[in-house]
Amino acid sequence: MTSPGTSSHVLNPGGTLQGSLVAAQQPDEEDAARFSEYQPDYPARVVFPAITYARVEDPFGEATRCERPTAIVDASYSAPPSNALQLSVTMPADAQLGDDLPVVVFVHGGGFDSGTRDEPWFDGAGFAADEIITVSVSYRLGLSGFLPFHDDLPNHYRGIDDCNTALDWVQKNIEDFGGDPTNVTLMGQSAGGGIVLWLARRDHFRGTFRRAWAMSPGLPRVPFAKRKWLLRAIINGPLTRAKLRSLGERKLSEAYQKFDKRTATDLSVGPAPFDPAELADIPLVVTVTGQEFHNHGSAVKLDEAAWSRVIRAPFARHMGGRGYKTGSRRFFGQLLTDALFTKNVALTAESVPNTWVLRYQGNDAHPAYHCCDIPWVFGSYPLIAYTHWDLLFDPPQALLNECHQRAVDFARGEEPAWPRYGEGRLVLDVPIDGEPARVVADPFAEVRRSFRVTGGARR
Protein backbone atom coordinates (compact mmCIF):
# COMPACT_ATOMS: atom_id res chain seq x y z
CA MET A 1 0.00 0.00 0.00
CA THR A 2 1.33 3.44 -0.89
CA SER A 3 2.49 5.28 2.19
CA PRO A 4 0.15 8.05 3.35
CA GLY A 5 3.09 10.09 4.52
CA THR A 6 3.57 13.66 3.37
CA SER A 7 5.98 14.17 0.54
CA SER A 8 6.47 17.90 0.41
CA HIS A 9 5.25 21.29 1.52
CA VAL A 10 3.11 23.22 -0.92
CA LEU A 11 1.22 26.50 -1.00
CA ASN A 12 -2.53 26.81 -1.37
CA PRO A 13 -3.65 28.18 -4.76
CA GLY A 14 -4.00 31.66 -3.27
CA GLY A 15 -0.36 31.62 -2.16
CA THR A 16 -1.16 32.54 1.45
CA LEU A 17 -0.71 29.31 3.45
CA GLN A 18 1.75 26.43 3.39
CA GLY A 19 0.43 22.91 3.87
CA SER A 20 1.52 19.34 3.28
CA LEU A 21 0.99 17.28 0.14
CA VAL A 22 -0.26 13.80 1.04
CA ALA A 23 0.71 11.30 -1.63
CA ALA A 24 -1.94 9.21 -3.33
CA GLN A 25 -2.88 6.02 -1.49
CA GLN A 26 -3.72 2.98 -3.57
CA PRO A 27 -4.88 -0.51 -2.61
CA ASP A 28 -2.26 -3.22 -2.39
CA GLU A 29 -3.67 -6.62 -3.37
CA GLU A 30 -1.18 -8.50 -1.21
CA ASP A 31 -2.01 -6.36 1.85
CA ALA A 32 -5.72 -6.74 1.16
CA ALA A 33 -5.40 -10.52 1.10
CA ARG A 34 -3.40 -10.62 4.32
CA PHE A 35 -5.00 -7.87 6.37
CA SER A 36 -8.19 -6.21 5.22
CA GLU A 37 -10.41 -5.59 2.24
CA TYR A 38 -10.74 -1.96 3.37
CA GLN A 39 -7.63 -0.60 1.71
CA PRO A 40 -7.27 3.19 1.35
CA ASP A 41 -7.75 4.36 -2.22
CA TYR A 42 -7.40 8.12 -2.26
CA PRO A 43 -5.86 10.53 -4.76
CA ALA A 44 -3.27 13.04 -3.62
CA ARG A 45 -4.53 15.83 -1.41
CA VAL A 46 -3.15 18.84 0.41
CA VAL A 47 -3.74 19.24 4.12
CA PHE A 48 -3.42 22.46 6.12
CA PRO A 49 -3.74 21.11 9.68
CA ALA A 50 -3.26 24.23 11.77
CA ILE A 51 -4.75 27.46 10.42
CA THR A 52 -5.41 30.12 13.03
CA TYR A 53 -8.77 31.69 12.23
CA ALA A 54 -9.18 33.79 15.39
CA ARG A 55 -7.41 34.84 18.56
CA VAL A 56 -8.73 34.99 22.10
CA GLU A 57 -6.98 37.24 24.59
CA ASP A 58 -9.52 36.46 27.32
CA PRO A 59 -10.89 32.87 27.53
CA PHE A 60 -14.24 34.34 28.59
CA GLY A 61 -14.21 37.18 26.08
CA GLU A 62 -14.90 37.60 22.39
CA ALA A 63 -12.71 36.10 19.70
CA THR A 64 -11.10 38.31 17.04
CA ARG A 65 -11.12 36.89 13.52
CA CYS A 66 -7.77 36.81 11.74
CA GLU A 67 -7.57 38.66 8.46
CA ARG A 68 -6.33 37.14 5.21
CA PRO A 69 -2.55 36.71 5.47
CA THR A 70 -0.41 39.25 3.69
CA ALA A 71 2.62 36.95 3.79
CA ILE A 72 3.01 33.18 3.58
CA VAL A 73 1.98 31.42 6.81
CA ASP A 74 3.11 27.90 7.71
CA ALA A 75 -0.05 25.92 8.50
CA SER A 76 1.73 22.62 9.13
CA TYR A 77 1.33 20.89 12.49
CA SER A 78 2.93 22.90 15.25
CA ALA A 79 2.18 23.82 18.83
CA PRO A 80 -0.51 26.51 18.50
CA PRO A 81 -0.27 29.70 20.54
CA SER A 82 -2.36 29.46 23.71
CA ASN A 83 -4.71 32.17 22.45
CA ALA A 84 -5.30 30.67 18.98
CA LEU A 85 -8.49 29.16 17.62
CA GLN A 86 -7.63 26.92 14.69
CA LEU A 87 -9.17 24.99 11.84
CA SER A 88 -7.85 22.54 9.28
CA VAL A 89 -8.44 22.45 5.53
CA THR A 90 -8.16 19.43 3.23
CA MET A 91 -8.33 20.06 -0.51
CA PRO A 92 -7.73 18.04 -3.70
CA ALA A 93 -4.10 18.32 -4.74
CA ASP A 94 -5.07 19.67 -8.16
CA ALA A 95 -7.50 22.35 -6.92
CA GLN A 96 -6.96 25.74 -8.50
CA LEU A 97 -8.18 29.29 -8.01
CA GLY A 98 -11.58 29.65 -9.56
CA ASP A 99 -12.51 25.96 -9.36
CA ASP A 100 -15.42 26.85 -7.06
CA LEU A 101 -15.43 23.46 -5.34
CA PRO A 102 -18.13 22.65 -2.77
CA VAL A 103 -17.09 23.10 0.86
CA VAL A 104 -18.01 21.05 3.93
CA VAL A 105 -17.41 22.78 7.27
CA PHE A 106 -17.42 20.23 10.10
CA VAL A 107 -18.00 20.83 13.82
CA HIS A 108 -16.74 18.00 16.03
CA GLY A 109 -18.59 16.55 19.01
CA GLY A 110 -17.51 15.76 22.54
CA GLY A 111 -20.29 16.85 24.88
CA PHE A 112 -19.32 20.55 24.58
CA ASP A 113 -16.33 19.96 26.86
CA SER A 114 -14.01 17.66 24.88
CA GLY A 115 -13.11 16.48 21.39
CA THR A 116 -10.78 17.79 18.69
CA ARG A 117 -11.02 18.81 15.05
CA ASP A 118 -8.43 16.27 13.83
CA GLU A 119 -9.83 12.90 14.87
CA PRO A 120 -9.34 10.32 12.09
CA TRP A 121 -13.10 9.67 11.79
CA PHE A 122 -13.48 12.94 9.91
CA ASP A 123 -10.36 12.91 7.81
CA GLY A 124 -11.07 14.91 4.66
CA ALA A 125 -9.49 12.39 2.28
CA GLY A 126 -12.83 10.92 1.20
CA PHE A 127 -14.39 14.26 0.36
CA ALA A 128 -11.22 15.43 -1.40
CA ALA A 129 -11.46 12.37 -3.65
CA ASP A 130 -14.87 13.71 -4.73
CA GLU A 131 -13.57 17.24 -5.35
CA ILE A 132 -14.98 18.66 -2.10
CA ILE A 133 -12.99 20.79 0.34
CA THR A 134 -13.26 19.93 4.05
CA VAL A 135 -12.83 22.47 6.83
CA SER A 136 -12.76 21.11 10.41
CA VAL A 137 -13.18 23.63 13.21
CA SER A 138 -11.95 23.91 16.78
CA TYR A 139 -13.90 26.03 19.27
CA ARG A 140 -13.78 26.86 22.95
CA LEU A 141 -15.02 24.04 25.17
CA GLY A 142 -16.31 23.65 28.70
CA LEU A 143 -16.82 26.72 30.85
CA SER A 144 -14.81 29.04 28.61
CA GLY A 145 -17.03 28.14 25.68
CA PHE A 146 -20.45 27.54 27.21
CA LEU A 147 -20.87 29.10 30.65
CA PRO A 148 -23.43 31.88 30.17
CA PHE A 149 -22.82 35.19 31.96
CA HIS A 150 -25.50 37.66 32.97
CA ASP A 151 -24.48 40.21 30.33
CA ASP A 152 -24.21 37.80 27.38
CA LEU A 153 -26.51 38.24 24.41
CA PRO A 154 -29.54 35.96 24.80
CA ASN A 155 -28.97 32.48 23.36
CA HIS A 156 -25.33 33.23 22.53
CA TYR A 157 -22.42 31.08 23.67
CA ARG A 158 -18.77 31.79 23.06
CA GLY A 159 -18.08 28.31 21.67
CA ILE A 160 -20.86 28.69 19.12
CA ASP A 161 -19.83 32.24 18.28
CA ASP A 162 -16.35 30.81 17.61
CA CYS A 163 -17.87 28.51 14.99
CA ASN A 164 -19.67 31.46 13.42
CA THR A 165 -16.32 33.29 13.31
CA ALA A 166 -14.81 30.26 11.57
CA LEU A 167 -17.62 30.39 9.01
CA ASP A 168 -16.80 34.07 8.44
CA TRP A 169 -13.17 33.06 7.89
CA VAL A 170 -14.30 30.53 5.31
CA GLN A 171 -16.26 33.21 3.48
CA LYS A 172 -13.17 35.43 3.31
CA ASN A 173 -10.53 32.79 2.55
CA ILE A 174 -11.86 29.59 1.02
CA GLU A 175 -11.44 30.87 -2.56
CA ASP A 176 -7.70 30.76 -1.87
CA PHE A 177 -8.10 26.96 -1.75
CA GLY A 178 -10.28 26.69 -4.84
CA GLY A 179 -13.51 26.62 -2.82
CA ASP A 180 -16.86 28.28 -3.44
CA PRO A 181 -17.96 30.48 -0.50
CA THR A 182 -21.53 30.40 -1.81
CA ASN A 183 -21.70 26.59 -1.65
CA VAL A 184 -20.92 25.71 1.96
CA THR A 185 -22.52 22.80 3.80
CA LEU A 186 -22.36 22.95 7.59
CA MET A 187 -22.03 19.52 9.15
CA GLY A 188 -21.58 18.36 12.74
CA GLN A 189 -21.99 15.30 14.92
CA SER A 190 -23.26 14.84 18.50
CA ALA A 191 -22.52 18.11 20.32
CA GLY A 192 -21.31 19.37 16.95
CA GLY A 193 -24.68 18.43 15.50
CA GLY A 194 -26.32 20.45 18.26
CA ILE A 195 -24.11 23.40 17.34
CA VAL A 196 -25.14 23.02 13.69
CA LEU A 197 -28.80 23.33 14.69
CA TRP A 198 -28.03 26.32 16.93
CA LEU A 199 -26.11 28.08 14.14
CA ALA A 200 -29.14 27.54 11.90
CA ARG A 201 -31.32 29.57 14.28
CA ARG A 202 -32.57 32.79 12.74
CA ASP A 203 -30.76 34.85 15.40
CA HIS A 204 -27.44 33.18 14.41
CA PHE A 205 -27.81 32.39 10.73
CA ARG A 206 -25.91 34.90 8.57
CA GLY A 207 -25.98 33.17 5.21
CA THR A 208 -22.45 31.77 5.61
CA PHE A 209 -23.68 28.26 4.78
CA ARG A 210 -26.35 27.14 2.35
CA ARG A 211 -27.48 23.85 3.91
CA ALA A 212 -26.89 21.81 7.06
CA TRP A 213 -26.39 18.16 8.05
CA ALA A 214 -26.75 17.38 11.78
CA MET A 215 -25.64 13.88 12.82
CA SER A 216 -26.99 12.61 16.15
CA PRO A 217 -27.50 16.18 17.43
CA GLY A 218 -26.88 16.38 21.17
CA LEU A 219 -28.15 19.22 23.36
CA PRO A 220 -28.63 19.55 27.14
CA ARG A 221 -31.99 18.35 28.41
CA VAL A 222 -31.91 20.90 31.23
CA PRO A 223 -30.72 24.52 30.75
CA PHE A 224 -27.68 25.58 32.73
CA ALA A 225 -29.75 28.20 34.55
CA LYS A 226 -31.48 25.43 36.49
CA ARG A 227 -28.24 24.00 37.83
CA LYS A 228 -25.97 27.04 38.14
CA TRP A 229 -26.51 26.94 41.92
CA LEU A 230 -24.41 23.76 41.94
CA LEU A 231 -21.42 25.33 40.20
CA ARG A 232 -21.72 28.40 42.43
CA ALA A 233 -21.50 26.13 45.48
CA ILE A 234 -18.51 24.27 44.07
CA ILE A 235 -16.47 27.41 43.37
CA ASN A 236 -17.84 29.13 46.50
CA GLY A 237 -18.58 32.37 44.68
CA PRO A 238 -20.47 34.11 41.89
CA LEU A 239 -20.30 32.97 38.29
CA THR A 240 -18.52 36.03 36.97
CA ARG A 241 -15.58 36.41 34.65
CA ALA A 242 -13.50 37.92 37.43
CA LYS A 243 -14.19 35.02 39.78
CA LEU A 244 -13.40 32.38 37.19
CA ARG A 245 -10.17 34.12 36.18
CA SER A 246 -9.12 34.28 39.82
CA LEU A 247 -9.37 30.51 40.20
CA GLY A 248 -6.67 29.77 37.67
CA GLU A 249 -6.69 27.00 35.10
CA ARG A 250 -6.09 24.06 37.48
CA LYS A 251 -8.71 24.97 40.08
CA LEU A 252 -11.23 25.83 37.40
CA SER A 253 -10.68 22.44 35.77
CA GLU A 254 -11.13 20.68 39.10
CA ALA A 255 -14.32 22.61 39.79
CA TYR A 256 -15.75 21.67 36.41
CA GLN A 257 -14.93 18.00 36.92
CA LYS A 258 -16.87 18.02 40.22
CA PHE A 259 -19.78 19.76 38.51
CA ASP A 260 -19.71 17.33 35.60
CA LYS A 261 -19.87 14.27 37.87
CA ARG A 262 -23.06 15.57 39.46
CA THR A 263 -24.83 15.97 36.11
CA ALA A 264 -24.14 12.46 34.86
CA THR A 265 -27.46 11.95 33.05
CA ASP A 266 -27.20 15.12 30.98
CA LEU A 267 -24.71 17.32 29.19
CA SER A 268 -23.21 19.61 31.82
CA VAL A 269 -22.93 22.62 29.52
CA GLY A 270 -24.21 23.55 26.10
CA PRO A 271 -26.92 25.61 24.40
CA ALA A 272 -30.43 25.19 25.80
CA PRO A 273 -33.37 25.17 25.61
CA PHE A 274 -33.64 24.19 21.96
CA ASP A 275 -36.65 25.49 20.06
CA PRO A 276 -36.65 24.26 16.44
CA ALA A 277 -39.27 26.84 15.55
CA GLU A 278 -36.36 29.32 15.62
CA LEU A 279 -34.56 27.59 12.74
CA ALA A 280 -34.05 29.37 9.43
CA ASP A 281 -35.62 27.81 6.35
CA ILE A 282 -32.64 26.05 4.78
CA PRO A 283 -32.26 22.48 3.51
CA LEU A 284 -31.59 20.32 6.57
CA VAL A 285 -30.68 16.66 7.02
CA VAL A 286 -30.83 15.21 10.54
CA THR A 287 -29.66 11.68 11.28
CA VAL A 288 -29.55 9.32 14.24
CA THR A 289 -28.21 5.84 14.91
CA GLY A 290 -30.73 3.40 16.28
CA GLN A 291 -28.67 2.20 19.25
CA GLU A 292 -26.56 5.29 20.01
CA PHE A 293 -25.81 4.54 23.66
CA HIS A 294 -26.24 0.77 23.94
CA ASN A 295 -22.51 0.66 24.74
CA HIS A 296 -22.61 3.48 27.32
CA GLY A 297 -20.88 2.24 30.48
CA SER A 298 -23.61 3.24 32.93
CA ALA A 299 -26.38 1.92 30.69
CA VAL A 300 -24.63 -1.43 30.31
CA LYS A 301 -24.30 -1.79 34.10
CA LEU A 302 -27.94 -0.90 34.64
CA ASP A 303 -29.15 -3.27 31.93
CA GLU A 304 -27.15 -6.13 33.44
CA ALA A 305 -28.12 -5.47 37.07
CA ALA A 306 -30.48 -8.01 38.68
CA TRP A 307 -32.65 -5.19 40.04
CA SER A 308 -32.75 -3.08 36.86
CA ARG A 309 -36.50 -3.57 36.28
CA VAL A 310 -37.27 -1.88 39.59
CA ILE A 311 -35.82 1.45 38.50
CA ARG A 312 -36.86 1.48 34.86
CA ALA A 313 -39.95 3.64 35.27
CA PRO A 314 -38.48 6.23 37.70
CA PHE A 315 -35.28 6.53 35.67
CA ALA A 316 -37.30 7.01 32.48
CA ARG A 317 -39.30 9.78 34.19
CA HIS A 318 -36.03 11.38 35.29
CA MET A 319 -34.93 11.39 31.63
CA GLY A 320 -38.22 12.99 30.59
CA GLY A 321 -39.97 9.86 29.31
CA ARG A 322 -43.45 9.21 30.70
CA GLY A 323 -44.57 5.61 30.30
CA TYR A 324 -41.52 4.96 28.14
CA LYS A 325 -41.50 1.60 26.34
CA THR A 326 -39.03 -0.11 24.08
CA GLY A 327 -38.79 -3.50 22.46
CA SER A 328 -35.02 -3.55 23.04
CA ARG A 329 -33.53 -5.83 25.69
CA ARG A 330 -31.13 -2.95 26.37
CA PHE A 331 -33.74 -0.80 28.08
CA PHE A 332 -31.37 1.77 29.57
CA GLY A 333 -29.15 1.94 26.50
CA GLN A 334 -32.21 2.60 24.35
CA LEU A 335 -33.64 5.08 26.85
CA LEU A 336 -30.44 7.15 26.75
CA THR A 337 -30.42 6.89 22.95
CA ASP A 338 -33.95 8.22 22.68
CA ALA A 339 -33.77 10.83 25.46
CA LEU A 340 -30.49 12.37 24.32
CA PHE A 341 -30.64 12.00 20.52
CA THR A 342 -33.77 10.55 18.91
CA LYS A 343 -35.94 13.08 20.71
CA ASN A 344 -33.91 15.97 19.25
CA VAL A 345 -34.23 14.55 15.75
CA ALA A 346 -37.99 14.03 16.11
CA LEU A 347 -38.47 17.48 17.63
CA THR A 348 -36.59 19.13 14.77
CA ALA A 349 -38.42 17.17 12.08
CA GLU A 350 -41.82 17.87 13.62
CA SER A 351 -41.18 21.61 13.56
CA VAL A 352 -39.17 22.26 10.39
CA PRO A 353 -40.78 21.52 7.00
CA ASN A 354 -37.60 21.48 4.91
CA THR A 355 -36.10 18.48 6.70
CA TRP A 356 -34.93 15.05 5.59
CA VAL A 357 -34.48 12.41 8.31
CA LEU A 358 -32.28 9.32 8.21
CA ARG A 359 -31.83 6.56 10.79
CA TYR A 360 -29.00 4.02 10.74
CA GLN A 361 -30.68 0.94 12.16
CA GLY A 362 -29.09 -2.04 13.85
CA ASN A 363 -30.40 -4.30 16.60
CA ASP A 364 -29.45 -5.53 20.06
CA ALA A 365 -27.03 -8.08 18.62
CA HIS A 366 -25.56 -5.78 15.97
CA PRO A 367 -26.01 -2.20 17.23
CA ALA A 368 -25.55 1.04 15.35
CA TYR A 369 -23.54 2.87 17.99
CA HIS A 370 -23.00 6.58 18.50
CA CYS A 371 -20.30 7.84 16.09
CA CYS A 372 -20.22 4.69 13.95
CA ASP A 373 -21.61 6.62 10.99
CA ILE A 374 -18.98 9.39 10.91
CA PRO A 375 -16.40 7.52 8.79
CA TRP A 376 -19.15 6.23 6.50
CA VAL A 377 -20.34 9.75 5.76
CA PHE A 378 -16.80 11.08 5.35
CA GLY A 379 -15.62 8.15 3.24
CA SER A 380 -12.78 7.67 5.72
CA TYR A 381 -13.55 4.14 6.93
CA PRO A 382 -10.45 2.55 5.31
CA LEU A 383 -8.31 4.90 7.43
CA ILE A 384 -9.78 3.66 10.73
CA ALA A 385 -10.73 0.04 9.92
CA TYR A 386 -9.79 -2.38 12.71
CA THR A 387 -8.47 0.37 14.97
CA HIS A 388 -9.99 1.52 18.28
CA TRP A 389 -11.89 4.13 16.27
CA ASP A 390 -13.79 1.39 14.44
CA LEU A 391 -17.21 0.86 16.06
CA LEU A 392 -18.66 -1.49 13.44
CA PHE A 393 -16.19 -4.04 12.12
CA ASP A 394 -16.69 -5.30 8.57
CA PRO A 395 -19.47 -2.97 7.40
CA PRO A 396 -20.76 -3.90 3.95
CA GLN A 397 -19.02 -1.99 1.19
CA ALA A 398 -22.38 -1.03 -0.27
CA LEU A 399 -23.29 0.64 3.04
CA LEU A 400 -20.05 2.65 3.01
CA ASN A 401 -20.49 3.72 -0.60
CA GLU A 402 -24.13 4.76 -0.22
CA CYS A 403 -23.64 6.68 3.03
CA HIS A 404 -20.76 8.67 1.62
CA GLN A 405 -22.52 9.32 -1.69
CA ARG A 406 -25.58 10.78 0.09
CA ALA A 407 -23.32 13.33 1.80
CA VAL A 408 -21.42 14.09 -1.41
CA ASP A 409 -24.63 14.69 -3.35
CA PHE A 410 -25.99 16.96 -0.61
CA ALA A 411 -22.76 18.98 -0.47
CA ARG A 412 -22.95 19.46 -4.23
CA GLY A 413 -26.39 20.99 -3.82
CA GLU A 414 -28.57 18.05 -4.80
CA GLU A 415 -31.79 17.42 -2.92
CA PRO A 416 -31.79 14.14 -0.94
CA ALA A 417 -33.25 11.24 -2.90
CA TRP A 418 -35.75 10.23 -0.23
CA PRO A 419 -38.90 12.18 0.78
CA ARG A 420 -39.02 14.97 3.34
CA TYR A 421 -40.30 14.08 6.80
CA GLY A 422 -43.54 16.04 6.28
CA GLU A 423 -47.00 15.05 7.39
CA GLY A 424 -46.31 11.39 6.73
CA ARG A 425 -43.37 11.53 9.18
CA LEU A 426 -41.22 9.73 6.62
CA VAL A 427 -37.73 8.54 7.57
CA LEU A 428 -35.08 6.76 5.51
CA ASP A 429 -34.15 3.63 7.46
CA VAL A 430 -30.65 2.43 6.59
CA PRO A 431 -29.91 -1.09 7.91
CA ILE A 432 -26.27 -1.46 8.86
CA ASP A 433 -26.21 -5.10 7.73
CA GLY A 434 -26.27 -4.09 4.08
CA GLU A 435 -29.95 -4.67 3.39
CA PRO A 436 -31.51 -2.02 1.10
CA ALA A 437 -32.52 1.27 2.68
CA ARG A 438 -36.27 1.89 2.79
CA VAL A 439 -38.59 4.75 3.68
CA VAL A 440 -40.69 4.07 6.77
CA ALA A 441 -43.55 6.06 8.25
CA ASP A 442 -43.41 7.45 11.80
CA PRO A 443 -40.71 5.25 13.35
CA PHE A 444 -40.40 7.72 16.25
CA ALA A 445 -44.03 7.44 17.36
CA GLU A 446 -43.14 6.00 20.77
CA VAL A 447 -40.46 8.64 21.31
CA ARG A 448 -42.91 11.40 20.40
CA ARG A 449 -45.49 10.02 22.83
CA SER A 450 -43.13 9.34 25.75
CA PHE A 451 -41.22 12.61 25.50
CA ARG A 452 -44.22 14.71 24.46
CA VAL A 453 -42.64 15.82 21.21
CA THR A 454 -44.87 18.15 19.25
CA GLY A 455 -44.42 20.65 16.43
CA GLY A 456 -46.59 23.15 14.70
CA ALA A 457 -44.80 23.67 11.40
CA ARG A 458 -45.14 20.28 9.70
CA ARG A 459 -46.52 20.20 6.20
N, C-alpha and C positions, 0 to 999 in steps of 0.2 A: 504494500500500500504506500502510495506517495506520502512523504512526510508532510504534516500540516504546519511545519515550522515556518517562520517568516524568512524570507529570502533577501529582502532589502527594504530600505526606507524610501517612501515616495511621497510626493506632495499631492494634495487634493487638486481637482481640476482648476479651482480658483486660485491656487498658489498661496494659500494662507496657512495651511496646517500640514504638518508632516505626520504620516502614519506608517503602517507596516503592511507590505504586500505579503499576503498569505498564498503560498503556491497552491495550484490546483491539486485536489485530492481525488484519486481514482481508485476504483475497486481493484483488489488483488485476488485473483481466483484462488491462489494457493492459501492465502489468509482466510478467505471466505470458507473454504473447505475445512480448515483446521479450527477456526474460531467462531465466526459468526457470518450469517447472511447479510447482516446490516452493516455493509461497508460504506464508508463515506464516499460520496461521488459529487464533488462540488468543484465548480470552476474557480479560477483565481479570484481573489477579492482583496480589498484594502480595508484595513481596520484602523480606526482612530480611537484607542481605548480610553483616553483621558483628556477630554476637552472641557475646559472650565467655562461654564456658561454664565455663572454668576458668582458674586462674592458676598460673604456674610461677615460683617465686622462684629455684630452682636448676635449670639445664637437665638435670641428671642426677639430680634428685630427684623426689619425688611431686608430682602436680598437685592443686590444691585446687579442688573444684567450686564454682562461684558459685551463691549462693542466688537464689531468685526475687526480682526487683527489687521494692523497696518504693516506688520513684518511677520516673517515665517515663525510659527509657534510649533514646538515639538509636542505632539499629542500622543507619543508613545507612553507605555506604562512607566510611571514614576510615582514617587510619594507625593500626593497632592498637598498643597498648602492647607493648613488647618481651617482656613476660612473659605475654601473653594467648594462650590457645588459643581459637579461634573456630569457629563454624559459621554456616551460612546456612539460612534457612527461606523456602520459597516456598509460598504458600497461595492458594486461590481467593479472589477479591476479595470474594465474598459469604459467606465462611465466618463462622459465628457460634459463640459459646459453646454447647456442648452438641450440636454437629453430629456429633461422634464420627467424623470422617473418617479413613480409613486413612492410615497414615504410612509413607513409605519413607525410611530412613536410609541414606545412601550414603557409602562410604569410597573415596576416590580411589586410583588407582595411581601408579606412578612408581618402582618398584624399591626402595621403602622409603627412598629418599634424595632424592626429588624429587616434583614434582606439587603441584597446588593443588586446593582444594575448589570453585573457581569457573570451571573450564574450560567452554567453551560446549557441549561434548558432553553434559554432564549438567545442562543448564539444566532447571529444574523446571516450565517452561511446559506441557509435554506432560502431565505428571501432574496439574497443577492443572486442566487442561481436563477431566480425568476425575474431579475432586473428590477428589484425593489430595494430601496435603501431603508435600513433599520437604524433607528435612534433609540438608545436605552438610557433612561434618566435616573439619576440619583436625586434624592430630596431629603430634607431634614426629617428625622424620625423621633419617636418618643415625645418627651415633654417639650423639647425645643421645636418640634414640628407641629405638635397637636394639642398642647395645653392652651385652652382659650383664656385670654385675659379680659378684664372688664371693659377695656377701651378698644378691643378688636372690632373690626367691622363684623356685623352679623353674618354668621355662616361662613366666615373666612378662617382658614387655618394656614399657618406658615408653610407647612409641608405641601399643601395643595397649591398655594400661591407660588411655591418654588417650581412646581410642574407647569404652571401657567407661564412662568418666566422662561422655562425651557422651551415651551411651545413658541414663545415670542422669538427666542434665539433661532429656532428652526426657520421661522418666517424670514428672518434677516440673513441667514447663512446657508440654508440647505441648497441653494442654487450653486454654491461653490463646490458642491459634491455631485452635481448633475441632477439634483432633485427638484421636484415641482412643489413650491410652497402652497399652491392651490389644491393639491391632491394629497392631503395628509389624513391618515387614518390613526386615530388614537386607540390604543389597545392596552389593557392591563389585566392582571390576574389577582384574585383574592383581595387583599387590601388595595392592590393596584387597580383591580376592577371597580372597587368602591370609589377610588379617586377618579376613575374615568367617568362614572355616573355623576359625581359631584362637579367635575369640570364641565359636564354637559348641562348643568343647571343654567337657567337663563341669567342669573346674576353672576355667573362665572364665564359663560360661553362668549368668546370674542371673535369667533370665526376663524380661529387658528387651526382648526381641523374640520374636515368635511363630514366625517362619519366616525362611529365609535364601535368598539368590540369589547365587551366586558365579560371576562371569564371568571366564573365563580365569585361574583362580587361580594366582598365581605364588608360589613359596616357594624358599628356597635349597636347592640340591642337597646342599651340604656344610655342616654346622653350623659356626658361627663358632669354636667351640672348637678345631677342627682347623686353623685358620689364624690364630689370635690371635698366634702367634709372629711373624708377618709385621708386624702392626700394632705390636707391641712393639718390633721392630727399627726400624721407621720413626720412632717417637716417641722411641726410645732411653730407654725407661723402662717402668715397670709400668702396667698398664691399670687405674688407680684414678681415682676422682673427683678427688682432689687433683691428680694429675698432669695430667689433661685440663684442669682449670680453669687450671692454671699455664701452659698453652701459649697461651691466648688464642684468640679466635675465628679470626683469620687463619691462624695456624700449625696449628691443629686442622683447618681446612678443607684446607690444603695437604697435611697428613698423610693425610687421608682420600682425597684425590684420587690420591695415590701408591698407596695401598692398593687403591683401586678399579680402577686400571689393571692391577694384577697379578692380579685375579680376574675377568678379562674374560669367561670362559665360565660365570659364575654370578652370582647376586645377592650383593653383598659383605656385606650385613647382612640381617637378617630372622629371623623365628622358624623354628627347625628343631631337631631333625628332626620332621617331620609324621607323626603316627600317627592315621589316621582312626578307629581303634577307640576313640579318646578322645572322639569327637563325641557330643553329646547327641542324643536321639531327637526331632528336630523336622523338619517338612517342609523339604526342601532341594532346590533346583535348582542344578545345576552345568552350565556351558556352556563351549564352546571354539570357536574358529574354525579351520577346516581348514588354513589356510596362515598361521598367526600371524606367523611370522618370515621369510617368503619375501622380504620387503623389508629385512631386517636388513643393515646395511652390510657387516659381516664375512662373513656368509653369502653375500651376492651376489658378493663378491670371490672367495671360495673356489669357488663354483659356476662362475664364469667362468674360473678359472685353468686353464691347459693341463695342469697336474700334479695337479689336484684328486682324480682317482681314486686316486692313490697314498696319500693320507692319509685316505681315507674310513673305512676300518676302524679305524685307531688313534684317529682323532678321535671316532668313535662310541663306542669303548670308554672314552675319556676322559669322555664325556658320560653314561656308564652303560649304553650300549646294546651288548649282546653279539650279534654277528651281525645287526646292524640292517639292515633292508631297506625300501625304499620304491619305489613306482612313479613317484614324482615326479622330473622332470628337475632339480628344485631340491633336490638331495640334502641339502645343508647347511642350507638354509632349512627343510626338513621335519624334519631331525634336531633342530634347535633348537626347532621347534614342539612336537615330541613329547617331547623331554627336559625342557623347561621348563614345559609346559602340559598336553598331552594325558595325560601320565603322571599328573599330579596329579588330573585328572578321573577317569581310570580307577581309580586307587588309592582315591579317595573312594567311587566307585560300587561297587567290589568289596566294600567294608567296611561300608557304611551302607545298610541296607534301605530306608529311607524317602527315596529319592533319585530324582529325575527328571533325565535327562541330555539335553542338546541340543547338536548340532553344526551350526554355520553352514558349509556346504560350498561351496567354489569349486573352481578348478583352476589349473594352472600359468599359463594364459593370463588367467584372471579370478579372482585369488586373494581369499580372505576373510582380510584382514589383521588383525593385532592391533589392537584398539580400534574396528574398523569398526562393530561391533554396538552400541556405546554409544548413539549418537543414535537408532538404531532402537528400542532398548528404552525409552529416555526419551521418544520421540516428539518429539525436538528436531531431527530432520534438516533441516527447512526453515530453521533458524537457522544451520546451518553449510554448507549446500549450496554447492558451488563455491568454498569457501574452503580454506585450507591444512589445516583440520581434517577435510576431506572425504576419506576413504580409499576410497570406492567411488562414483564419479560415476554418476549416473542409476540408482539402485536402483529396482526396480519398486515402484510404490505399494502393491501388494498385500503385498510383503515388509515394507515399513515398517508398514503397518496391523497385520499379523498379529504381528510381533515386539513391537510396543508393547502390543497387546491381551493377549498372553500374560502380560506383566509386570503389567498392570492387573488382570487376573483373579486372579493370584496374590496381589497386594497386598490385594485385597478378601477374601481368604480362600478362594478357590476352588481346588480341587485341579487340577493341570495335566491337560489333556485327552488327553495321551498316556500310555502305560503307564510304571510304574516300571522302573528298570534291571533289578533282580531276577535270577533264575536264567537268564533268556533273554538277559541283557545287552542290553536293548533301548534304543535311542537314537533320538531324533527328529532326523532329518537334514533340515536346512532349506537347500535350494539358494538361492544368492544371485542366481540368474538369473531368479527368479520362478516356477520350476516348483513344483508342489505339494510340501509337506513330506511325508515318509513315515517310518515307523518301520522301522529296520533292526536286525538282530541282530548283535551282537558286532563292530562296526566297529573296535574298538581291539585286536583279537586280536594283531596284530603288535607293537603297543606293549607289550601285557602280556607277550608272550614275550621281546622284546628287553630290556625293563627289569625283568623278573622281578617284575611286579606281581601280587600275590596278595591275597586277603582272606578272612576267615573268617566274615563276618556276612551274606553274601548269602542271600536267601530269595525 
